[in-house]
Amino acid sequence: MAEYFDLPDRYPELFAQLNEEQYQNVVEPLISSWLEGYDFSRKEVARFIDHELGRISDDEFRKQILEEALALQEALARQEEK
């Protein structure tokens, strides 16, 4: 985990699309999870931004998160089988 919340620095091209209100709507949940130790990937940050900008619906947002979680769970299960 980085010493400070650096996602806007790492992915400036993603955050540049947002106005101030959208920026706050995206950053608040990201900071909350970061404080709990989660480090978001570029893909995950892009998904939050796409959702905020209305490019993906609430349902699609949740579907993508659940699909990734399931794929990770399956990969971990396969590793444990070895």
Buried (B, 14 or more C-beta within 10 A) or exposed (E): EEEEEEBBEEBEEBBEBBEEEBBEBBBEEBEEEBEEEEEBEEEBBBBBBBBBEEEBEEEEBEEBEEEBEEEEEEEEEEEEEE
